Amino acid sequence: MRFEVSKVLDAIEIRLTTDPALARAVVDLSEVVRYADLDGGRPASLVRLGLLVDALGRYVAEENVPVYVIAPRGLLSDTDLTSNERMVVRRWADDGKVEVVPQMEDRVLEVAEMLGLPVLTRDREDRFRANRPWVAAPGRLLALVSQQGSPTLVARVGRGEAVPPTPRSPLGERLLSRIWKCPDLNCTTFGSGGQSDSPFADMRTFTSPVAQPPPALRAGVPTCPRHGERLKDAGPRPATEVLSVRIDGVIRKRFTVSEDQPVVVGRAPEGGGVMLGQWLTQDARKWISRGHVRLALRAGEIIAKDVSTNGTGVRPGGSADDDERVTLHRDESRVLAADDIIELYAGVHVGRAKLWSNGGVVQPQSVMAEAPTMAIRPVGR
């Protein structure tokens, strides 16, 4: 049982991010772990975060949807969680997977407003409307409820109609255009790494400046949400572009390319990159190279460079006409227009994330697949 729960928590961890470019919703961890009505179990359970992650995937019809999780510091010592769960939350915090704050206050709403993201909460919008009037807009607050035994997200406001993406707030855009540094050298979110005298400094995972979450604002001053220290402006943040991998009509993964960090996409790129092998057919795996195409961002333009054995296709404007398909051969490069789509193999596509409004999957892969039966037992059974 304990081993199965650990596997579920590992699966959940993959869906956690504080990267502003990748997060798709914001949640208060101290709230969701207490949704005991979902399983009739303990007063608090970290596994319930998996039920929420799965529900978000179904809501947006997409695989591997990342969620921005915020937790109050007190949760790290909450005895309603098991000792293993508390250890996992601390690890997530130290690795920058979740954001920890001394007190929640309205940090969840602050992040959601800056990033233009929905909030996953059961709280009613009238609690926040005076200070955050945007919560009254359809689709900005989504509640996790049990419908026919399956946890589902429903809109607190509106009738479930399709809601267009919400842009970042002007303040969010300004704050996210800069790199911030925390005076606490051990800060894994706004620290630099390598400057600390701590013997454990080299064991920590420091957030890339490109992926830094938005600072908190205290009396109008950018502040580290975890340490409460005033942040120092360390210069402009490199520009980023969000891309999606779409295989046979299903969005499998989103990733970012930044001005200072090109990305290789392929079957199994060496040294990192975007790995597609787990989603490919046998024929596609034979055709697509380990490292197939290298994507770089320069002056706002995405440049695709073929690094494969069999070549990389580009479909201008996403055209399905094979006569318009352009093939890049080894070491050839091409600047991608806004609606160009890269084709590594038939049905294996990469393009800007905004090109596809729907993830294309009815039942996304569940992080709860390894969950012990009693951990997700419906109430009354």
SEMI-870798 format. One line per 4 residues: number of its first residue (from 1); for each residue x, y, z of C-alpha. Coordinates in Angstrom, 1 decimal, padded with zeros to 4 digits. Layout:
<sites>
NUM	X,Y,Z; ...
</sites>
This chain:
<sites>
1	000.0,000.0,000.0; 002.7,002.5,001.0; 004.7,001.7,-002.2; 001.6,002.2,-004.4
5	000.9,005.6,-002.8; 004.5,006.6,-003.4; 004.1,005.7,-007.1; 001.0,007.9,-007.3
9	002.8,010.8,-005.7; 005.7,010.4,-008.2; 003.1,010.5,-011.0; 001.5,013.6,-009.6
13	005.0,015.3,-009.2; 005.5,015.2,-013.0; 002.4,017.4,-013.4; 003.5,020.1,-010.9
17	005.1,023.4,-012.1; 005.6,027.0,-011.1; 006.7,027.9,-014.6; 004.4,030.8,-015.7
21	004.6,029.7,-019.3; 003.4,026.1,-018.7; 001.0,026.2,-015.7; -002.7,025.8,-016.6
25	-004.4,026.4,-013.3; -003.6,027.4,-009.7; -004.6,025.6,-006.5; -004.2,025.9,-002.7
29	-002.8,022.5,-001.7; -004.1,022.9,001.9; -007.6,023.0,000.6; -007.6,020.1,-001.9
33	-005.9,017.6,000.5; -009.0,018.0,002.8; -011.6,017.0,000.2; -012.5,014.0,002.2
37	-015.9,013.7,000.5; -014.2,012.5,-002.6; -013.0,009.2,-001.1; -014.4,009.0,002.5
41	-010.8,008.6,003.8; -008.5,010.4,006.2; -009.0,014.1,007.1; -006.1,015.0,004.8
45	-004.6,013.1,001.9; -002.0,014.2,-000.6; -003.3,011.6,-003.1; -006.4,013.8,-003.6
49	-004.2,016.2,-005.5; -004.1,013.5,-008.1; -007.9,013.5,-008.4; -007.8,017.2,-009.1
53	-004.9,016.8,-011.7; -006.9,014.2,-013.5; -010.0,016.3,-013.5; -008.1,019.2,-015.0
57	-006.8,017.0,-017.8; -010.4,016.0,-018.6; -011.6,019.6,-018.4; -009.1,020.8,-021.0
61	-009.1,017.5,-023.0; -005.3,017.3,-022.9; -002.5,015.0,-021.6; 000.1,016.0,-019.0
65	-001.5,019.2,-018.0; 000.7,021.1,-015.4; -000.8,022.8,-012.3; 000.6,025.6,-010.2
69	000.3,024.5,-006.5; 000.7,026.8,-003.5; 000.9,025.6,000.0; 001.1,027.3,003.4
73	004.2,026.5,005.4; 002.0,025.0,008.2; 001.1,022.1,005.8; 004.6,020.8,005.9
77	004.1,019.9,009.6; 000.4,019.1,009.5; -000.1,015.8,011.3; -003.2,015.0,009.4
81	-000.8,014.1,006.6; 001.4,011.1,007.0; 005.1,011.6,007.7; 005.8,010.4,004.1
85	003.4,012.9,002.6; 004.9,015.7,004.6; 008.3,014.7,003.4; 007.1,014.7,-000.2
89	005.6,018.2,000.1; 008.9,019.4,001.6; 010.8,017.8,-001.3; 008.4,019.4,-003.8
93	009.0,022.8,-002.2; 012.8,022.4,-002.1; 012.8,021.4,-005.8; 010.6,024.3,-006.8
97	007.7,022.0,-007.8; 005.3,023.8,-005.5; 005.4,027.3,-003.9; 005.4,027.5,-000.1
101	004.3,030.7,001.6; 004.2,031.6,005.3; 000.5,032.4,005.1; -001.8,031.9,002.1
105	-003.6,035.2,002.3; -004.6,035.8,-001.3; -001.5,034.4,-003.0; -003.4,031.9,-005.1
109	-005.6,034.7,-006.5; -002.6,037.0,-007.0; -000.8,034.4,-009.1; -004.0,033.5,-011.0
113	-004.6,037.2,-011.9; -001.0,037.8,-013.0; -000.9,034.7,-015.2; -004.4,034.7,-016.4
117	-005.1,031.3,-015.0; -008.3,029.7,-013.5; -008.3,028.9,-009.7; -009.3,025.3,-008.7
121	-011.3,026.0,-005.5; -014.6,025.3,-003.8; -014.7,028.8,-002.4; -017.5,031.0,-003.7
125	-016.6,034.0,-005.8; -018.4,036.4,-003.5; -015.6,035.9,-000.9; -013.1,037.6,-003.2
129	-015.2,039.8,-005.5; -014.5,043.0,-003.6; -010.7,042.8,-004.1; -010.5,040.6,-007.1
133	-013.6,041.4,-009.3; -012.3,039.2,-012.1; -013.3,036.1,-010.2; -016.9,036.8,-011.2
137	-016.0,036.0,-014.9; -017.1,032.6,-016.3; -014.5,029.9,-015.9; -012.1,031.7,-013.6
141	-013.1,029.7,-010.5; -013.5,025.9,-011.0; -014.7,023.6,-008.2; -013.8,019.9,-007.9
145	-017.0,018.0,-007.3; -018.0,014.3,-007.5; -020.4,013.6,-010.3; -021.5,009.9,-010.7
149	-018.5,008.8,-008.7; -016.0,010.7,-010.8; -014.3,013.9,-009.6; -015.1,016.7,-012.1
153	-014.3,020.4,-012.4; -017.4,022.7,-012.7; -017.4,026.4,-013.2; -018.4,028.5,-010.2
157	-019.7,031.2,-012.5; -021.3,030.5,-015.9; -022.8,027.5,-017.4; -019.7,025.6,-018.5
161	-019.5,027.5,-021.8; -016.2,027.6,-023.7; -014.1,030.4,-022.2; -011.3,032.0,-024.3
165	-007.8,032.1,-022.8; -007.3,034.9,-020.3; -004.3,037.1,-020.9; -001.8,037.9,-018.2
169	-002.4,041.1,-016.3; -000.3,044.1,-017.2; 001.4,043.9,-013.8; 002.1,040.2,-014.4
173	003.7,041.0,-017.8; 005.9,043.6,-016.2; 007.0,041.4,-013.4; 007.6,038.4,-015.6
177	009.8,040.4,-018.0; 012.5,040.7,-015.3; 014.8,038.2,-013.5; 014.5,038.5,-009.7
181	017.0,037.5,-007.0; 016.3,036.7,-003.3; 018.8,037.8,-000.6; 018.4,034.3,000.8
185	021.1,032.3,-001.1; 019.3,029.0,-000.5; 016.1,030.2,-002.2; 015.4,027.6,-004.8
189	013.0,029.9,-006.7; 014.7,033.2,-006.8; 018.2,032.1,-005.8; 021.1,031.6,-008.1
193	022.6,028.3,-006.8; 026.3,027.8,-006.2; 026.6,031.0,-004.0; 025.6,029.3,-000.8
197	028.1,028.0,001.8; 025.6,025.3,002.8; 027.0,021.8,002.3; 023.6,020.8,000.8
201	023.5,023.7,-001.7; 024.7,021.4,-004.6; 021.8,019.0,-003.8; 019.1,021.5,-004.4
205	017.2,022.2,-007.6; 017.3,025.9,-008.5; 014.6,027.3,-010.8; 015.8,028.6,-014.1
209	015.4,032.4,-014.4; 013.3,031.7,-017.5; 010.9,029.6,-015.4; 010.7,031.9,-012.3
213	007.2,032.3,-011.0; 005.8,035.8,-010.4; 007.0,037.6,-007.3; 004.6,038.4,-004.5
217	003.7,042.1,-004.1; 003.9,043.5,-000.6; 003.1,047.2,-000.4; 003.8,047.3,-004.1
221	007.3,045.9,-003.7; 008.3,042.6,-005.5; 008.9,040.1,-002.7; 010.0,036.5,-002.3
225	006.7,034.7,-001.4; 008.5,032.1,000.6; 011.1,034.1,002.5; 009.4,037.5,002.7
229	012.5,039.2,001.5; 012.6,042.1,-001.0; 013.7,040.9,-004.4; 016.4,042.5,-006.4
233	015.9,043.2,-010.1; 018.7,041.2,-011.9; 017.9,042.3,-015.5; 015.6,041.3,-018.3
237	014.3,037.8,-018.5; 015.0,035.9,-021.8; 011.9,035.7,-024.1; 010.1,032.4,-024.3
241	007.7,030.6,-026.7; 005.4,027.8,-025.7; 005.1,024.9,-028.2; 003.1,021.7,-028.2
245	003.7,018.2,-029.3; 000.6,016.8,-031.1; 000.5,013.2,-032.0; -002.4,011.7,-034.0
249	-004.5,014.6,-033.0; -003.7,014.5,-029.3; -001.6,017.1,-027.5; 000.9,015.1,-025.5
253	003.1,017.7,-024.0; 003.8,021.4,-023.9; 007.3,022.8,-023.6; 009.1,026.1,-023.8
257	012.0,027.4,-026.0; 013.8,030.5,-024.7; 016.4,032.8,-026.2; 019.1,031.3,-024.1
261	018.0,027.6,-024.1; 017.3,025.8,-027.4; 015.5,022.5,-027.3; 016.0,019.3,-029.2
265	012.9,017.2,-029.9; 013.2,013.5,-030.9; 012.6,009.9,-029.9; 015.0,010.2,-027.0
269	017.4,013.2,-027.1; 020.7,012.9,-025.3; 021.2,015.3,-022.4; 017.5,016.2,-022.1
273	015.1,017.7,-024.5; 011.6,016.6,-025.4; 011.3,012.8,-025.5; 008.6,011.4,-027.8
277	009.4,007.7,-027.7; 006.6,006.7,-025.2; 003.9,008.0,-027.6; 005.2,006.7,-030.9
281	004.2,003.7,-032.9; 006.8,001.2,-033.9; 007.2,002.6,-037.4; 007.4,006.1,-036.1
285	010.1,005.1,-033.6; 012.2,003.6,-036.5; 011.9,006.8,-038.5; 012.3,009.5,-035.9
289	015.9,010.0,-034.7; 016.9,010.1,-031.1; 017.5,013.8,-031.6; 015.5,014.9,-034.6
293	015.0,018.7,-034.7; 016.6,021.5,-032.8; 014.4,024.5,-032.0; 015.9,027.9,-031.1
297	014.3,031.3,-030.4; 016.1,034.4,-031.8; 014.6,037.9,-031.9; 011.1,036.5,-031.5
301	011.5,034.0,-034.3; 011.6,030.2,-033.9; 014.3,028.6,-036.0; 014.0,024.8,-036.7
305	017.2,023.0,-037.6; 017.2,019.4,-038.8; 019.6,017.2,-036.8; 018.1,013.8,-037.9
309	018.9,011.0,-040.3; 015.6,011.1,-042.3; 014.9,014.8,-042.5; 012.3,017.1,-040.9
313	009.1,018.3,-042.6; 007.6,021.7,-042.3; 004.0,022.3,-043.3; 003.6,026.1,-044.1
317	000.4,027.4,-042.5; -000.3,023.9,-041.3; -001.3,022.8,-044.8; -002.3,019.2,-045.3
321	-001.2,019.4,-049.0; 001.9,017.2,-049.4; 003.0,019.3,-052.4; 003.4,022.3,-050.1
325	005.4,020.3,-047.5; 009.1,021.5,-047.2; 011.7,019.0,-046.1; 014.8,020.1,-044.1
329	017.8,017.9,-044.5; 020.7,017.4,-042.1; 021.9,020.8,-040.7; 019.4,022.8,-042.8
333	017.4,025.5,-040.9; 014.2,027.4,-041.5; 012.5,030.3,-039.7; 009.0,029.2,-038.8
337	006.0,031.4,-039.6; 003.5,031.8,-036.8; 001.2,029.0,-038.1; 003.9,026.7,-039.5
341	003.8,023.1,-038.2; 006.8,020.8,-037.9; 006.2,017.2,-039.0; 008.6,014.6,-037.8
345	006.5,011.7,-039.1; 003.0,011.3,-040.3; 000.7,012.5,-037.5; 003.7,013.6,-035.3
349	003.6,017.4,-035.2; 005.2,020.3,-033.2; 003.9,023.8,-033.3; 003.1,026.9,-031.3
353	000.8,026.0,-028.5; -001.8,028.6,-029.6; -002.4,026.8,-032.9; -004.5,024.1,-031.2
357	-007.4,025.1,-029.1; -008.4,021.6,-028.0; -006.1,018.9,-026.6; -008.0,016.3,-028.6
361	-008.2,013.5,-025.9; -011.5,012.4,-024.2; -009.9,010.4,-021.4; -006.4,011.7,-020.6
365	-003.9,009.3,-018.9; -004.6,009.2,-015.2; -002.0,009.9,-012.5; -004.1,007.7,-010.3
369	-003.5,004.5,-012.2; -001.4,003.1,-009.4; -003.6,004.3,-006.6; -004.6,001.7,-004.0
373	-008.3,000.9,-004.2; -009.1,002.2,-000.7; -007.5,005.5,-001.4; -010.1,006.4,-004.1
377	-013.1,004.5,-002.6; -016.3,006.5,-003.4; -018.3,007.5,-000.3; -020.9,005.0,000.8
381	-019.3,001.9,-000.7
</sites>
